[in-house]
Amino acid sequence: MGEIEATVPVQRAVTDDPRIPVVPGFARRATVMGKGAPQSPRGAGKALRERVPRASHSALDLPAGRPDAVQAVEESSRGRVPGLAPIRVGRMAATPFAFLRGSAGLMAHDLVGTPLSGVGAQLCGDAHAANFGLYGDARGSLVIDLNDFDETVFGPWEWDLKRLATSLVLAGREAGADEDTCRQGAYDTVGAYRRTMRLLARLPALDAWNAIADEELVSHADARDLLGTLERVSEKARNNTSARFAAKSTEDSGDGGRRFIDAPPVLRRVPDEEAAAVAAGLGDYLGTISEDRVPLLARYAIHDVAFRVVGTGSVGTRSYVVLLLDHRGEPLVLQVKEARPSVLAPYLPAVGFDVAAVAHEGRRVVLGQKRMQVVSDILLGWATVDGRPFQVRQFRNRKGSVDPAALAADQVDDYGRMTGALLARAHAHSADPRLIAGYCGKNEELDEAVAAFAVTYADRTEADHAELVRAIGSGRIAAEPGV
């Protein structure tokens, strides 16, 4: 899968022990080598700089035949619920940052021609600054991490990092920060990614896997200016639960249960046949979660299903909320969200990453999420509804997020450092951190290069956004603003 296997050399032990065979899935016994040894993963990463200099990452050469903004939006809307397309267009037209959020496929198209080290990792695929946030673990404690994986796939780690850095520039501009502050936010994002990867490379494997506990994240990323913002978001997230959502969005059904209340266009009840198909799909879903969670869900009964519009890039995908009640009438709400193929997948073969056939897109999303997060939703799974793949997860499990476009100017770089560190931790679960750390190095050469790229691509995104706004004004494409 990808190039990482071909890049990392096999290390052999000085002596073989005939008592212990080489077991598939485990590493070979290896000689302990100095960190600068050319045979080590760190040395292999360092050697990659000769072929792909770190300074080259500033380049953006847009490919010939690039679709214009309207073509890109229309293409990405194919297969979605037709009547919701104007809502998606309206949300993307709100600001350049909103346009970036809805155009992961267009950016992947543009990244094909950019320099790559050839090292692969499990990607978020849409690692912009608004796709990090708080959520509750099994005990209700809050953790912070990446939290959107619709586009997850194995690919070049640089694509996630460049998308994140670009989003910091656009969010900073929207927040009213000056250009130096916006560029610094991108620069600090990359620096935090690089330093975190170097830290993880020095740790024992198990410590690196669980490193940067959330209580240490702010100090590790030197993001103390964010403390007040994070505390406010945390307080709000603690109240963002299924029970609170159900209290506002459901009513007594008259038969001892509850049902959703229509609130178009965001929330609407569905015909009985459609609701039955979603409920039936949850039967197979039970076989995709950990077996020890099945008795928990057996204590809930399904009461109602509604269609709910979500997100910016996700608008138009089929997304349902399912109301479950326990013996006391306490609610649990599940989200059953359509899983479409990753928008990055068509572009990966052109940069040397083979895309294996995906048996179920919901499974791809769930496994990608579990590969990247330290702690994941205990009810993550997947289902099939009317032949379409879906992912299933808890809805409103104490989720909260920072709006990067609403940050004070002196918080943009702090937020960049925090998200850069989280992205490095996520990538290090699937890529050897020694290899990426060896490539990134000690100095700021990569930081400077990717920050320059981020400013250039942010300018390109602003031009694309302006083109979309003009197309809406001329009637070329329909938009429903403010929904």
C-alpha angles and dihedrals in degrees: 000000000000124000103298095092091054093046101052112074119223111251115214127204120248088238131021119228109215091199092066116054123205104264118210111245094031128089121257117254106271139198111250103245135191115265092248096048111126091225093059124091088247090053091047090053091049091050090057089069089073091062097035111025113210091233089062090072090082090074125106116180108172112217122245115263094030109173116244120244095267093048090050093050093046093048092050090051094060112119095017125118100286098218092057097056094092090055091053092048091048092052093048091049093056096086139341089257089054089050090054090050091058098041107064090132093054091050091049088053089053095045093059091085096046125101118273132190090214093239115130136208139167102278130210083216092208103047099162121148095261093057093076121084153128126286137164125263125214092284095045096256116138123248129179124220145116107313110183122069107161091123099037116145139140110272147116112329090217091070093063092044095050092048091051093048092048091050091055090056093050094043090049092051091050090050089056098251118151121254095259090054092049093050090046089054090056091043092051091047091059093042092054091048091051096045093045091051089051090050092050091048091059096050129086109266096254093046091049091051092058098029129136099038111210094251088058097042098089094051093042091053093039088235100142093135086068095058096096092046093048092049091053092047091047092053091051092045093055089063095044097098141138089254093056093046092048092049090057100035105039138060138196108284093206095242100078094278138082136245137195121266118230112249104167137233093014100039127023136162116244133222116275093251092054092046091050091052091053092047091049090052089060089067091069090040089067088065092057099056127076110286092236090064095056095081089052094056090043087070091064130075123209110243108167147354129211136176114243128188112224142181131348105267090034097055109123096028114116106261126171136184116213120203116216125181129197127215091282094049092253111150134234116184121203125196115220105193128181113248112214124186113282111269088222094060098084091056102046099080089058089062097044102268115124114217110216120216110273114225093194126006092209090056089050091054095046096046091045090052092049091049092055106037125072090211123023136187108282091222098052113137144124139249143182120235120185089340094307123116119240137180119223126208142147115285116224097359092169093298121174135163142190114240100226091196090060097052123118113255093252090056099055094084092044091054090047092054092048095050092042090056092048092050091052091051091050094049092047090065091070104021126055104256090210090063096049092041090053090054096043093049133185103291131070098254093112092043091056094045098049092043089055090049090049093055091048094048092045088057089050091050092051089053091049091049092050089051091053092049091051091049090053090050092051093048094245090126130019122238135182107203128205099023 
